[in-house]
Amino acid sequence: MPRVKRGKQHLKHRKNLLKATKGFMWGRKSKIKLAKTAARKAGAYAYRDRRNKKREFRSLWQIRIGAALKEKGESYSKFIGNLKKEKIELDRKILADLAANHPAIFKKIMEAVK
């Protein structure tokens, strides 16, 4: 059986790894052993934080809606409960945008819900 040399593949893997860690600090951008762990951790954090991002934005929207409702003397939980009773299907992202940028429209929604 003929001998198989894998120099090209080895160099390709190293090059791609160093490309992935470009911009990292210290030896994590240039030393293979450090770069390998840094890239693996970066991937794990990216995966985790893509999910956490959704969680954080939802809580931000809830805070914005709650702040707009407090100005009018309404509570967040009652408002959301009444929205569901009235079968108004606006998500929190849209409601938060309306509260921040279009207060007149948000006020009409509040009156429709009461």
Distance bins in CASP14 RR format, pairs under 12 A and 6 or more apart:
PFRMAT RR
TARGET T0000
AUTHOR 0000-0000-0000
RMODE 2
METHOD distances of the structure
MODEL  1
5 11 0 0 0 0 0 1 0 0 0 0 0
6 12 0 0 0 0 1 0 0 0 0 0 0
6 13 0 0 0 0 1 0 0 0 0 0 0
6 14 0 0 0 0 0 1 0 0 0 0 0
7 13 0 0 0 0 1 0 0 0 0 0 0
7 14 0 0 0 0 1 0 0 0 0 0 0
7 15 0 0 0 0 0 1 0 0 0 0 0
8 14 0 0 0 0 0 1 0 0 0 0 0
8 15 0 0 0 0 0 1 0 0 0 0 0
9 15 0 0 0 0 0 1 0 0 0 0 0
9 16 0 0 0 0 0 1 0 0 0 0 0
10 16 0 0 0 0 0 1 0 0 0 0 0
10 17 0 0 0 0 0 1 0 0 0 0 0
10 32 0 0 0 0 0 1 0 0 0 0 0
11 17 0 0 0 0 0 1 0 0 0 0 0
11 18 0 0 0 0 0 1 0 0 0 0 0
11 32 0 0 0 0 0 1 0 0 0 0 0
12 18 0 0 0 0 0 1 0 0 0 0 0
12 19 0 0 0 0 0 1 0 0 0 0 0
13 19 0 0 0 0 0 1 0 0 0 0 0
13 20 0 0 0 0 0 1 0 0 0 0 0
13 32 0 0 0 0 1 0 0 0 0 0 0
13 35 0 0 0 0 0 1 0 0 0 0 0
13 36 0 0 0 0 1 0 0 0 0 0 0
13 39 0 0 0 0 0 1 0 0 0 0 0
14 20 0 0 0 0 0 1 0 0 0 0 0
14 21 0 0 0 0 0 1 0 0 0 0 0
14 30 0 0 0 0 0 1 0 0 0 0 0
14 31 0 0 0 0 0 1 0 0 0 0 0
14 32 1 0 0 1 0 0 0 0 0 0 0
14 33 0 0 0 0 0 1 0 0 0 0 0
14 35 0 0 0 0 1 0 0 0 0 0 0
14 36 0 0 0 0 1 0 0 0 0 0 0
14 39 0 0 0 0 0 1 0 0 0 0 0
15 21 0 0 0 0 0 1 0 0 0 0 0
15 22 0 0 0 0 0 1 0 0 0 0 0
15 32 0 0 0 0 0 1 0 0 0 0 0
15 35 0 0 0 0 0 1 0 0 0 0 0
16 22 0 0 0 0 0 1 0 0 0 0 0
16 32 0 0 0 0 0 1 0 0 0 0 0
16 35 0 0 0 0 0 1 0 0 0 0 0
16 36 0 0 0 0 0 1 0 0 0 0 0
16 39 0 0 0 0 1 0 0 0 0 0 0
17 24 0 0 0 0 0 1 0 0 0 0 0
17 28 0 0 0 0 0 1 0 0 0 0 0
17 29 0 0 0 0 0 1 0 0 0 0 0
17 30 0 0 0 0 0 1 0 0 0 0 0
17 31 0 0 0 0 0 1 0 0 0 0 0
17 32 1 0 0 1 0 0 0 0 0 0 0
17 33 0 0 0 0 0 1 0 0 0 0 0
17 34 0 0 0 0 0 1 0 0 0 0 0
17 35 1 0 1 0 0 0 0 0 0 0 0
17 36 1 0 0 1 0 0 0 0 0 0 0
17 37 0 0 0 0 0 1 0 0 0 0 0
17 38 0 0 0 0 1 0 0 0 0 0 0
17 39 1 0 0 1 0 0 0 0 0 0 0
17 40 0 0 0 0 1 0 0 0 0 0 0
17 42 0 0 0 0 0 1 0 0 0 0 0
18 24 0 0 0 0 1 0 0 0 0 0 0
18 27 0 0 0 0 0 1 0 0 0 0 0
18 28 0 0 0 0 0 1 0 0 0 0 0
18 29 1 0 0 1 0 0 0 0 0 0 0
18 30 1 0 0 1 0 0 0 0 0 0 0
18 31 0 0 0 0 1 0 0 0 0 0 0
18 32 1 0 0 1 0 0 0 0 0 0 0
18 34 0 0 0 0 0 1 0 0 0 0 0
18 35 1 0 0 1 0 0 0 0 0 0 0
18 36 0 0 0 0 0 1 0 0 0 0 0
18 38 0 0 0 0 0 1 0 0 0 0 0
18 39 0 0 0 0 1 0 0 0 0 0 0
19 29 0 0 0 0 0 1 0 0 0 0 0
19 30 0 0 0 0 0 1 0 0 0 0 0
19 35 0 0 0 0 1 0 0 0 0 0 0
19 39 0 0 0 0 1 0 0 0 0 0 0
20 28 0 0 0 0 0 1 0 0 0 0 0
20 29 0 0 0 0 1 0 0 0 0 0 0
20 32 0 0 0 0 0 1 0 0 0 0 0
20 35 1 0 0 1 0 0 0 0 0 0 0
20 36 0 0 0 0 1 0 0 0 0 0 0
20 38 0 0 0 0 1 0 0 0 0 0 0
20 39 1 0 1 0 0 0 0 0 0 0 0
20 40 0 0 0 0 1 0 0 0 0 0 0
20 41 0 0 0 0 0 1 0 0 0 0 0
20 42 1 0 0 1 0 0 0 0 0 0 0
20 43 0 0 0 0 1 0 0 0 0 0 0
20 46 0 0 0 0 0 1 0 0 0 0 0
21 27 0 0 0 0 1 0 0 0 0 0 0
21 28 1 0 1 0 0 0 0 0 0 0 0
21 29 1 0 1 0 0 0 0 0 0 0 0
21 30 0 0 0 0 1 0 0 0 0 0 0
21 31 0 0 0 0 1 0 0 0 0 0 0
21 32 0 0 0 0 1 0 0 0 0 0 0
21 33 0 0 0 0 0 1 0 0 0 0 0
21 34 0 0 0 0 1 0 0 0 0 0 0
21 35 1 0 1 0 0 0 0 0 0 0 0
21 36 0 0 0 0 1 0 0 0 0 0 0
21 37 0 0 0 0 1 0 0 0 0 0 0
21 38 1 0 1 0 0 0 0 0 0 0 0
21 39 1 0 1 0 0 0 0 0 0 0 0
21 40 0 0 0 0 0 1 0 0 0 0 0
21 41 0 0 0 0 0 1 0 0 0 0 0
21 42 1 0 0 1 0 0 0 0 0 0 0
21 43 0 0 0 0 0 1 0 0 0 0 0
22 28 0 0 0 0 0 1 0 0 0 0 0
22 29 1 0 0 1 0 0 0 0 0 0 0
22 30 0 0 0 0 1 0 0 0 0 0 0
22 35 0 0 0 0 1 0 0 0 0 0 0
22 38 0 0 0 0 0 1 0 0 0 0 0
22 39 0 0 0 0 0 1 0 0 0 0 0
22 42 0 0 0 0 0 1 0 0 0 0 0
23 29 1 0 1 0 0 0 0 0 0 0 0
23 30 0 0 0 0 0 1 0 0 0 0 0
23 35 0 0 0 0 0 1 0 0 0 0 0
23 38 0 0 0 0 0 1 0 0 0 0 0
23 39 0 0 0 0 0 1 0 0 0 0 0
23 42 0 0 0 0 0 1 0 0 0 0 0
24 30 0 0 0 0 1 0 0 0 0 0 0
24 31 0 0 0 0 0 1 0 0 0 0 0
24 34 0 0 0 0 1 0 0 0 0 0 0
24 35 1 0 0 1 0 0 0 0 0 0 0
24 36 0 0 0 0 0 1 0 0 0 0 0
24 37 0 0 0 0 0 1 0 0 0 0 0
24 38 1 0 1 0 0 0 0 0 0 0 0
24 39 0 0 0 0 1 0 0 0 0 0 0
24 41 0 0 0 0 0 1 0 0 0 0 0
24 42 0 0 0 0 1 0 0 0 0 0 0
25 31 0 0 0 0 0 1 0 0 0 0 0
25 34 0 0 0 0 0 1 0 0 0 0 0
25 35 0 0 0 0 0 1 0 0 0 0 0
25 38 0 0 0 0 1 0 0 0 0 0 0
26 34 1 0 0 1 0 0 0 0 0 0 0
26 35 0 0 0 0 0 1 0 0 0 0 0
26 38 0 0 0 0 1 0 0 0 0 0 0
27 33 0 0 0 0 1 0 0 0 0 0 0
27 34 1 0 1 0 0 0 0 0 0 0 0
27 35 1 0 0 1 0 0 0 0 0 0 0
27 36 0 0 0 0 0 1 0 0 0 0 0
27 37 0 0 0 0 0 1 0 0 0 0 0
27 38 0 0 0 0 1 0 0 0 0 0 0
28 34 1 0 1 0 0 0 0 0 0 0 0
28 35 1 0 1 0 0 0 0 0 0 0 0
28 36 0 0 0 0 1 0 0 0 0 0 0
28 37 0 0 0 0 1 0 0 0 0 0 0
28 38 1 0 1 0 0 0 0 0 0 0 0
28 39 0 0 0 0 1 0 0 0 0 0 0
28 40 0 0 0 0 0 1 0 0 0 0 0
28 41 0 0 0 0 1 0 0 0 0 0 0
28 42 0 0 0 0 1 0 0 0 0 0 0
29 35 1 0 0 1 0 0 0 0 0 0 0
29 36 0 0 0 0 0 1 0 0 0 0 0
29 38 1 0 0 1 0 0 0 0 0 0 0
29 39 0 0 0 0 0 1 0 0 0 0 0
29 42 0 0 0 0 0 1 0 0 0 0 0
30 38 0 0 0 0 0 1 0 0 0 0 0
31 37 0 0 0 0 0 1 0 0 0 0 0
31 38 0 0 0 0 1 0 0 0 0 0 0
31 39 0 0 0 0 0 1 0 0 0 0 0
32 38 0 0 0 0 0 1 0 0 0 0 0
32 39 0 0 0 0 0 1 0 0 0 0 0
33 39 0 0 0 0 0 1 0 0 0 0 0
33 40 0 0 0 0 0 1 0 0 0 0 0
34 40 0 0 0 0 0 1 0 0 0 0 0
34 41 0 0 0 0 0 1 0 0 0 0 0
35 41 0 0 0 0 0 1 0 0 0 0 0
35 42 0 0 0 0 0 1 0 0 0 0 0
36 42 0 0 0 0 0 1 0 0 0 0 0
36 43 0 0 0 0 0 1 0 0 0 0 0
37 43 0 0 0 0 0 1 0 0 0 0 0
37 44 0 0 0 0 0 1 0 0 0 0 0
38 44 0 0 0 0 0 1 0 0 0 0 0
38 45 0 0 0 0 0 1 0 0 0 0 0
39 45 0 0 0 0 0 1 0 0 0 0 0
39 46 0 0 0 0 0 1 0 0 0 0 0
40 46 0 0 0 0 0 1 0 0 0 0 0
40 47 0 0 0 0 0 1 0 0 0 0 0
41 47 0 0 0 0 0 1 0 0 0 0 0
41 48 0 0 0 0 0 1 0 0 0 0 0
42 48 0 0 0 0 0 1 0 0 0 0 0
42 49 0 0 0 0 0 1 0 0 0 0 0
43 49 0 0 0 0 1 0 0 0 0 0 0
43 50 0 0 0 0 0 1 0 0 0 0 0
44 50 0 0 0 0 0 1 0 0 0 0 0
44 51 0 0 0 0 0 1 0 0 0 0 0
45 51 0 0 0 0 0 1 0 0 0 0 0
45 52 0 0 0 0 1 0 0 0 0 0 0
45 53 0 0 0 0 0 1 0 0 0 0 0
46 52 0 0 0 0 0 1 0 0 0 0 0
46 53 0 0 0 0 0 1 0 0 0 0 0
47 53 0 0 0 0 0 1 0 0 0 0 0
48 54 0 0 0 0 0 1 0 0 0 0 0
48 55 0 0 0 0 0 1 0 0 0 0 0
49 55 0 0 0 0 1 0 0 0 0 0 0
49 56 0 0 0 0 1 0 0 0 0 0 0
49 57 0 0 0 0 0 1 0 0 0 0 0
50 56 0 0 0 0 0 1 0 0 0 0 0
50 57 0 0 0 0 0 1 0 0 0 0 0
51 57 0 0 0 0 0 1 0 0 0 0 0
51 58 0 0 0 0 0 1 0 0 0 0 0
52 58 0 0 0 0 0 1 0 0 0 0 0
52 59 0 0 0 0 0 1 0 0 0 0 0
53 59 0 0 0 0 0 1 0 0 0 0 0
53 60 0 0 0 0 0 1 0 0 0 0 0
54 60 0 0 0 0 0 1 0 0 0 0 0
54 61 0 0 0 0 0 1 0 0 0 0 0
54 92 0 0 0 0 0 1 0 0 0 0 0
54 93 0 0 0 0 0 1 0 0 0 0 0
55 61 0 0 0 0 0 1 0 0 0 0 0
55 62 0 0 0 0 0 1 0 0 0 0 0
56 62 0 0 0 0 0 1 0 0 0 0 0
56 63 0 0 0 0 0 1 0 0 0 0 0
57 63 0 0 0 0 0 1 0 0 0 0 0
57 64 0 0 0 0 0 1 0 0 0 0 0
57 91 0 0 0 0 0 1 0 0 0 0 0
57 92 0 0 0 0 1 0 0 0 0 0 0
57 93 1 0 0 1 0 0 0 0 0 0 0
57 96 0 0 0 0 1 0 0 0 0 0 0
57 97 0 0 0 0 0 1 0 0 0 0 0
58 64 0 0 0 0 0 1 0 0 0 0 0
58 65 0 0 0 0 0 1 0 0 0 0 0
58 91 0 0 0 0 1 0 0 0 0 0 0
58 92 1 0 0 1 0 0 0 0 0 0 0
58 93 0 0 0 0 1 0 0 0 0 0 0
58 95 0 0 0 0 0 1 0 0 0 0 0
58 96 0 0 0 0 1 0 0 0 0 0 0
59 65 0 0 0 0 0 1 0 0 0 0 0
59 66 0 0 0 0 0 1 0 0 0 0 0
59 76 0 0 0 0 0 1 0 0 0 0 0
59 92 0 0 0 0 1 0 0 0 0 0 0
59 96 0 0 0 0 0 1 0 0 0 0 0
60 66 0 0 0 0 0 1 0 0 0 0 0
60 67 0 0 0 0 0 1 0 0 0 0 0
60 92 0 0 0 0 1 0 0 0 0 0 0
60 93 0 0 0 0 1 0 0 0 0 0 0
60 96 1 0 0 1 0 0 0 0 0 0 0
60 97 0 0 0 0 0 1 0 0 0 0 0
60 99 0 0 0 0 0 1 0 0 0 0 0
60 100 0 0 0 0 0 1 0 0 0 0 0
61 67 0 0 0 0 0 1 0 0 0 0 0
61 68 0 0 0 0 0 1 0 0 0 0 0
61 76 0 0 0 0 0 1 0 0 0 0 0
61 80 0 0 0 0 0 1 0 0 0 0 0
61 90 0 0 0 0 0 1 0 0 0 0 0
61 91 0 0 0 0 1 0 0 0 0 0 0
61 92 1 0 1 0 0 0 0 0 0 0 0
61 93 1 0 1 0 0 0 0 0 0 0 0
61 94 0 0 0 0 1 0 0 0 0 0 0
61 95 1 0 0 1 0 0 0 0 0 0 0
61 96 1 1 0 0 0 0 0 0 0 0 0
61 97 0 0 0 0 1 0 0 0 0 0 0
61 98 0 0 0 0 0 1 0 0 0 0 0
61 99 0 0 0 0 1 0 0 0 0 0 0
61 100 0 0 0 0 1 0 0 0 0 0 0
62 68 0 0 0 0 0 1 0 0 0 0 0
62 69 0 0 0 0 0 1 0 0 0 0 0
62 76 1 0 0 1 0 0 0 0 0 0 0
62 77 0 0 0 0 0 1 0 0 0 0 0
62 79 0 0 0 0 0 1 0 0 0 0 0
62 80 0 0 0 0 1 0 0 0 0 0 0
62 91 0 0 0 0 0 1 0 0 0 0 0
62 92 1 0 0 1 0 0 0 0 0 0 0
62 93 0 0 0 0 0 1 0 0 0 0 0
62 95 0 0 0 0 1 0 0 0 0 0 0
62 96 1 0 0 1 0 0 0 0 0 0 0
62 99 0 0 0 0 0 1 0 0 0 0 0
63 69 0 0 0 0 0 1 0 0 0 0 0
63 70 0 0 0 0 0 1 0 0 0 0 0
63 76 0 0 0 0 1 0 0 0 0 0 0
63 92 0 0 0 0 0 1 0 0 0 0 0
63 95 0 0 0 0 0 1 0 0 0 0 0
63 96 0 0 0 0 1 0 0 0 0 0 0
63 99 0 0 0 0 0 1 0 0 0 0 0
63 100 0 0 0 0 0 1 0 0 0 0 0
64 70 0 0 0 0 0 1 0 0 0 0 0
64 71 0 0 0 0 0 1 0 0 0 0 0
64 76 0 0 0 0 0 1 0 0 0 0 0
64 92 0 0 0 0 1 0 0 0 0 0 0
64 93 0 0 0 0 1 0 0 0 0 0 0
64 94 0 0 0 0 0 1 0 0 0 0 0
64 95 0 0 0 0 1 0 0 0 0 0 0
64 96 1 0 1 0 0 0 0 0 0 0 0
64 97 0 0 0 0 1 0 0 0 0 0 0
64 98 0 0 0 0 1 0 0 0 0 0 0
64 99 1 0 1 0 0 0 0 0 0 0 0
64 100 1 0 1 0 0 0 0 0 0 0 0
64 101 0 0 0 0 0 1 0 0 0 0 0
64 103 0 0 0 0 0 1 0 0 0 0 0
64 106 0 0 0 0 0 1 0 0 0 0 0
65 71 0 0 0 0 0 1 0 0 0 0 0
65 72 0 0 0 0 0 1 0 0 0 0 0
65 74 0 0 0 0 1 0 0 0 0 0 0
65 75 0 0 0 0 0 1 0 0 0 0 0
65 76 1 0 0 1 0 0 0 0 0 0 0
65 77 0 0 0 0 0 1 0 0 0 0 0
65 78 0 0 0 0 0 1 0 0 0 0 0
65 79 1 0 0 1 0 0 0 0 0 0 0
65 80 0 0 0 0 1 0 0 0 0 0 0
65 83 0 0 0 0 0 1 0 0 0 0 0
65 90 0 0 0 0 0 1 0 0 0 0 0
65 91 0 0 0 0 0 1 0 0 0 0 0
65 92 1 0 0 1 0 0 0 0 0 0 0
65 93 0 0 0 0 1 0 0 0 0 0 0
65 94 0 0 0 0 0 1 0 0 0 0 0
65 95 1 0 1 0 0 0 0 0 0 0 0
65 96 1 0 1 0 0 0 0 0 0 0 0
65 97 0 0 0 0 1 0 0 0 0 0 0
65 98 0 0 0 0 1 0 0 0 0 0 0
65 99 1 0 1 0 0 0 0 0 0 0 0
65 100 0 0 0 0 1 0 0 0 0 0 0
65 106 0 0 0 0 1 0 0 0 0 0 0
65 109 0 0 0 0 0 1 0 0 0 0 0
65 110 0 0 0 0 0 1 0 0 0 0 0
66 72 0 0 0 0 1 0 0 0 0 0 0
66 73 0 0 0 0 0 1 0 0 0 0 0
66 74 0 0 0 0 1 0 0 0 0 0 0
66 75 0 0 0 0 1 0 0 0 0 0 0
66 76 1 0 1 0 0 0 0 0 0 0 0
66 77 0 0 0 0 1 0 0 0 0 0 0
66 78 0 0 0 0 0 1 0 0 0 0 0
66 79 1 0 0 1 0 0 0 0 0 0 0
66 80 0 0 0 0 1 0 0 0 0 0 0
66 92 0 0 0 0 0 1 0 0 0 0 0
66 95 0 0 0 0 1 0 0 0 0 0 0
66 96 0 0 0 0 1 0 0 0 0 0 0
66 99 1 0 0 1 0 0 0 0 0 0 0
66 100 0 0 0 0 0 1 0 0 0 0 0
66 106 0 0 0 0 0 1 0 0 0 0 0
66 110 0 0 0 0 0 1 0 0 0 0 0
67 73 0 0 0 0 0 1 0 0 0 0 0
67 74 0 0 0 0 0 1 0 0 0 0 0
67 75 0 0 0 0 0 1 0 0 0 0 0
67 76 0 0 0 0 1 0 0 0 0 0 0
67 95 0 0 0 0 0 1 0 0 0 0 0
67 96 0 0 0 0 1 0 0 0 0 0 0
67 99 1 0 0 1 0 0 0 0 0 0 0
67 100 0 0 0 0 1 0 0 0 0 0 0
67 103 0 0 0 0 0 1 0 0 0 0 0
67 106 0 0 0 0 0 1 0 0 0 0 0
68 74 0 0 0 0 1 0 0 0 0 0 0
68 75 0 0 0 0 0 1 0 0 0 0 0
68 76 0 0 0 0 1 0 0 0 0 0 0
68 79 0 0 0 0 1 0 0 0 0 0 0
68 92 0 0 0 0 0 1 0 0 0 0 0
68 95 0 0 0 0 1 0 0 0 0 0 0
68 96 0 0 0 0 1 0 0 0 0 0 0
68 97 0 0 0 0 0 1 0 0 0 0 0
68 98 0 0 0 0 1 0 0 0 0 0 0
68 99 1 1 0 0 0 0 0 0 0 0 0
68 100 1 0 0 1 0 0 0 0 0 0 0
68 101 0 0 0 0 0 1 0 0 0 0 0
68 102 0 0 0 0 0 1 0 0 0 0 0
68 103 1 0 0 1 0 0 0 0 0 0 0
68 104 0 0 0 0 0 1 0 0 0 0 0
68 105 0 0 0 0 0 1 0 0 0 0 0
68 106 1 0 0 1 0 0 0 0 0 0 0
68 107 0 0 0 0 1 0 0 0 0 0 0
68 109 0 0 0 0 0 1 0 0 0 0 0
68 110 0 0 0 0 1 0 0 0 0 0 0
69 75 1 0 0 1 0 0 0 0 0 0 0
69 76 1 0 1 0 0 0 0 0 0 0 0
69 77 0 0 0 0 1 0 0 0 0 0 0
69 78 0 0 0 0 1 0 0 0 0 0 0
69 79 1 0 1 0 0 0 0 0 0 0 0
69 80 0 0 0 0 1 0 0 0 0 0 0
69 82 0 0 0 0 0 1 0 0 0 0 0
69 83 0 0 0 0 0 1 0 0 0 0 0
69 95 0 0 0 0 1 0 0 0 0 0 0
69 96 0 0 0 0 0 1 0 0 0 0 0
69 98 0 0 0 0 0 1 0 0 0 0 0
69 99 1 0 0 1 0 0 0 0 0 0 0
69 103 0 0 0 0 0 1 0 0 0 0 0
69 106 0 0 0 0 1 0 0 0 0 0 0
69 107 0 0 0 0 0 1 0 0 0 0 0
69 109 0 0 0 0 0 1 0 0 0 0 0
69 110 1 0 0 1 0 0 0 0 0 0 0
69 113 0 0 0 0 0 1 0 0 0 0 0
69 114 0 0 0 0 0 1 0 0 0 0 0
70 76 0 0 0 0 1 0 0 0 0 0 0
70 78 0 0 0 0 0 1 0 0 0 0 0
70 79 0 0 0 0 0 1 0 0 0 0 0
70 99 0 0 0 0 0 1 0 0 0 0 0
70 110 0 0 0 0 0 1 0 0 0 0 0
71 99 0 0 0 0 1 0 0 0 0 0 0
71 100 0 0 0 0 0 1 0 0 0 0 0
71 103 0 0 0 0 1 0 0 0 0 0 0
71 106 0 0 0 0 0 1 0 0 0 0 0
71 107 0 0 0 0 0 1 0 0 0 0 0
71 110 0 0 0 0 0 1 0 0 0 0 0
72 78 0 0 0 0 0 1 0 0 0 0 0
72 79 0 0 0 0 1 0 0 0 0 0 0
72 99 0 0 0 0 0 1 0 0 0 0 0
72 103 0 0 0 0 1 0 0 0 0 0 0
72 106 0 0 0 0 1 0 0 0 0 0 0
72 107 1 0 0 1 0 0 0 0 0 0 0
72 109 0 0 0 0 0 1 0 0 0 0 0
72 110 1 0 0 1 0 0 0 0 0 0 0
72 111 0 0 0 0 1 0 0 0 0 0 0
72 113 0 0 0 0 0 1 0 0 0 0 0
72 114 0 0 0 0 0 1 0 0 0 0 0
73 79 0 0 0 0 0 1 0 0 0 0 0
73 110 0 0 0 0 1 0 0 0 0 0 0
73 114 0 0 0 0 0 1 0 0 0 0 0
74 80 0 0 0 0 0 1 0 0 0 0 0
74 81 0 0 0 0 0 1 0 0 0 0 0
74 82 0 0 0 0 1 0 0 0 0 0 0
74 83 0 0 0 0 0 1 0 0 0 0 0
74 99 0 0 0 0 0 1 0 0 0 0 0
74 106 0 0 0 0 0 1 0 0 0 0 0
74 107 0 0 0 0 0 1 0 0 0 0 0
74 109 0 0 0 0 0 1 0 0 0 0 0
74 110 1 0 0 1 0 0 0 0 0 0 0
74 111 0 0 0 0 0 1 0 0 0 0 0
74 113 0 0 0 0 1 0 0 0 0 0 0
74 114 0 0 0 0 1 0 0 0 0 0 0
75 81 0 0 0 0 0 1 0 0 0 0 0
75 82 0 0 0 0 0 1 0 0 0 0 0
75 110 0 0 0 0 0 1 0 0 0 0 0
76 82 0 0 0 0 0 1 0 0 0 0 0
76 83 0 0 0 0 0 1 0 0 0 0 0
76 92 0 0 0 0 0 1 0 0 0 0 0
76 95 0 0 0 0 0 1 0 0 0 0 0
76 96 0 0 0 0 0 1 0 0 0 0 0
76 99 0 0 0 0 0 1 0 0 0 0 0
76 110 0 0 0 0 0 1 0 0 0 0 0
77 83 0 0 0 0 0 1 0 0 0 0 0
77 84 0 0 0 0 0 1 0 0 0 0 0
78 84 0 0 0 0 0 1 0 0 0 0 0
78 85 0 0 0 0 0 1 0 0 0 0 0
78 110 0 0 0 0 0 1 0 0 0 0 0
78 113 0 0 0 0 1 0 0 0 0 0 0
78 114 0 0 0 0 1 0 0 0 0 0 0
79 85 0 0 0 0 0 1 0 0 0 0 0
79 86 0 0 0 0 0 1 0 0 0 0 0
79 88 0 0 0 0 0 1 0 0 0 0 0
79 90 0 0 0 0 0 1 0 0 0 0 0
79 92 0 0 0 0 0 1 0 0 0 0 0
79 95 0 0 0 0 1 0 0 0 0 0 0
79 99 0 0 0 0 0 1 0 0 0 0 0
79 106 0 0 0 0 0 1 0 0 0 0 0
79 109 0 0 0 0 1 0 0 0 0 0 0
79 110 1 0 0 1 0 0 0 0 0 0 0
79 111 0 0 0 0 0 1 0 0 0 0 0
79 112 0 0 0 0 0 1 0 0 0 0 0
79 113 1 0 0 1 0 0 0 0 0 0 0
79 114 0 0 0 0 1 0 0 0 0 0 0
80 86 0 0 0 0 0 1 0 0 0 0 0
80 88 0 0 0 0 0 1 0 0 0 0 0
80 90 0 0 0 0 0 1 0 0 0 0 0
80 91 0 0 0 0 0 1 0 0 0 0 0
80 92 0 0 0 0 1 0 0 0 0 0 0
80 95 0 0 0 0 1 0 0 0 0 0 0
80 109 0 0 0 0 0 1 0 0 0 0 0
80 110 0 0 0 0 0 1 0 0 0 0 0
80 113 0 0 0 0 1 0 0 0 0 0 0
81 87 0 0 0 0 0 1 0 0 0 0 0
81 88 0 0 0 0 0 1 0 0 0 0 0
81 113 0 0 0 0 1 0 0 0 0 0 0
81 114 0 0 0 0 0 1 0 0 0 0 0
82 88 0 0 0 0 1 0 0 0 0 0 0
82 109 0 0 0 0 0 1 0 0 0 0 0
82 110 0 0 0 0 1 0 0 0 0 0 0
82 111 0 0 0 0 0 1 0 0 0 0 0
82 112 0 0 0 0 1 0 0 0 0 0 0
82 113 1 0 1 0 0 0 0 0 0 0 0
82 114 1 0 0 1 0 0 0 0 0 0 0
83 89 0 0 0 0 1 0 0 0 0 0 0
83 90 1 0 0 1 0 0 0 0 0 0 0
83 91 0 0 0 0 0 1 0 0 0 0 0
83 92 0 0 0 0 1 0 0 0 0 0 0
83 94 0 0 0 0 0 1 0 0 0 0 0
83 95 0 0 0 0 1 0 0 0 0 0 0
83 109 0 0 0 0 1 0 0 0 0 0 0
83 110 0 0 0 0 1 0 0 0 0 0 0
83 112 0 0 0 0 1 0 0 0 0 0 0
83 113 1 0 1 0 0 0 0 0 0 0 0
83 114 0 0 0 0 0 1 0 0 0 0 0
84 90 0 0 0 0 0 1 0 0 0 0 0
84 113 0 0 0 0 1 0 0 0 0 0 0
85 112 0 0 0 0 0 1 0 0 0 0 0
85 113 0 0 0 0 1 0 0 0 0 0 0
85 114 0 0 0 0 0 1 0 0 0 0 0
86 109 0 0 0 0 1 0 0 0 0 0 0
86 110 0 0 0 0 0 1 0 0 0 0 0
86 111 0 0 0 0 0 1 0 0 0 0 0
86 112 1 0 0 1 0 0 0 0 0 0 0
86 113 1 0 1 0 0 0 0 0 0 0 0
86 114 0 0 0 0 1 0 0 0 0 0 0
87 112 0 0 0 0 0 1 0 0 0 0 0
87 113 0 0 0 0 0 1 0 0 0 0 0
88 94 0 0 0 0 0 1 0 0 0 0 0
88 95 0 0 0 0 1 0 0 0 0 0 0
88 98 0 0 0 0 0 1 0 0 0 0 0
88 108 0 0 0 0 0 1 0 0 0 0 0
88 109 1 0 0 1 0 0 0 0 0 0 0
88 110 0 0 0 0 0 1 0 0 0 0 0
88 111 0 0 0 0 0 1 0 0 0 0 0
88 112 1 0 0 1 0 0 0 0 0 0 0
88 113 1 0 0 1 0 0 0 0 0 0 0
88 114 0 0 0 0 0 1 0 0 0 0 0
89 95 0 0 0 0 0 1 0 0 0 0 0
89 109 0 0 0 0 0 1 0 0 0 0 0
90 96 0 0 0 0 0 1 0 0 0 0 0
90 97 0 0 0 0 0 1 0 0 0 0 0
90 98 1 0 0 1 0 0 0 0 0 0 0
90 99 0 0 0 0 0 1 0 0 0 0 0
90 105 0 0 0 0 0 1 0 0 0 0 0
90 106 0 0 0 0 0 1 0 0 0 0 0
90 108 0 0 0 0 0 1 0 0 0 0 0
90 109 1 0 0 1 0 0 0 0 0 0 0
90 110 0 0 0 0 0 1 0 0 0 0 0
90 112 0 0 0 0 0 1 0 0 0 0 0
90 113 0 0 0 0 0 1 0 0 0 0 0
91 97 0 0 0 0 0 1 0 0 0 0 0
91 98 0 0 0 0 0 1 0 0 0 0 0
92 98 0 0 0 0 0 1 0 0 0 0 0
92 99 0 0 0 0 0 1 0 0 0 0 0
93 99 0 0 0 0 0 1 0 0 0 0 0
93 100 0 0 0 0 0 1 0 0 0 0 0
94 100 0 0 0 0 0 1 0 0 0 0 0
94 101 0 0 0 0 0 1 0 0 0 0 0
94 102 0 0 0 0 0 1 0 0 0 0 0
94 105 0 0 0 0 0 1 0 0 0 0 0
94 106 0 0 0 0 0 1 0 0 0 0 0
94 109 0 0 0 0 1 0 0 0 0 0 0
95 101 0 0 0 0 0 1 0 0 0 0 0
95 102 0 0 0 0 0 1 0 0 0 0 0
95 103 0 0 0 0 0 1 0 0 0 0 0
95 105 0 0 0 0 0 1 0 0 0 0 0
95 106 1 0 0 1 0 0 0 0 0 0 0
95 109 1 0 0 1 0 0 0 0 0 0 0
95 110 0 0 0 0 0 1 0 0 0 0 0
95 113 0 0 0 0 0 1 0 0 0 0 0
96 102 0 0 0 0 0 1 0 0 0 0 0
96 106 0 0 0 0 1 0 0 0 0 0 0
97 103 0 0 0 0 0 1 0 0 0 0 0
97 105 0 0 0 0 1 0 0 0 0 0 0
97 106 0 0 0 0 1 0 0 0 0 0 0
97 109 0 0 0 0 0 1 0 0 0 0 0
98 104 0 0 0 0 1 0 0 0 0 0 0
98 105 1 0 1 0 0 0 0 0 0 0 0
98 106 1 0 1 0 0 0 0 0 0 0 0
98 107 0 0 0 0 1 0 0 0 0 0 0
98 108 0 0 0 0 1 0 0 0 0 0 0
98 109 1 0 0 1 0 0 0 0 0 0 0
98 110 0 0 0 0 0 1 0 0 0 0 0
99 105 0 0 0 0 1 0 0 0 0 0 0
99 106 1 0 1 0 0 0 0 0 0 0 0
99 107 0 0 0 0 1 0 0 0 0 0 0
99 109 0 0 0 0 1 0 0 0 0 0 0
99 110 0 0 0 0 1 0 0 0 0 0 0
100 106 0 0 0 0 1 0 0 0 0 0 0
102 108 0 0 0 0 1 0 0 0 0 0 0
102 109 0 0 0 0 1 0 0 0 0 0 0
103 109 0 0 0 0 0 1 0 0 0 0 0
103 110 0 0 0 0 0 1 0 0 0 0 0
104 110 0 0 0 0 0 1 0 0 0 0 0
104 111 0 0 0 0 0 1 0 0 0 0 0
105 111 0 0 0 0 0 1 0 0 0 0 0
105 112 0 0 0 0 0 1 0 0 0 0 0
106 112 0 0 0 0 0 1 0 0 0 0 0
106 113 0 0 0 0 0 1 0 0 0 0 0
107 113 0 0 0 0 0 1 0 0 0 0 0
107 114 0 0 0 0 0 1 0 0 0 0 0
108 114 0 0 0 0 0 1 0 0 0 0 0
END
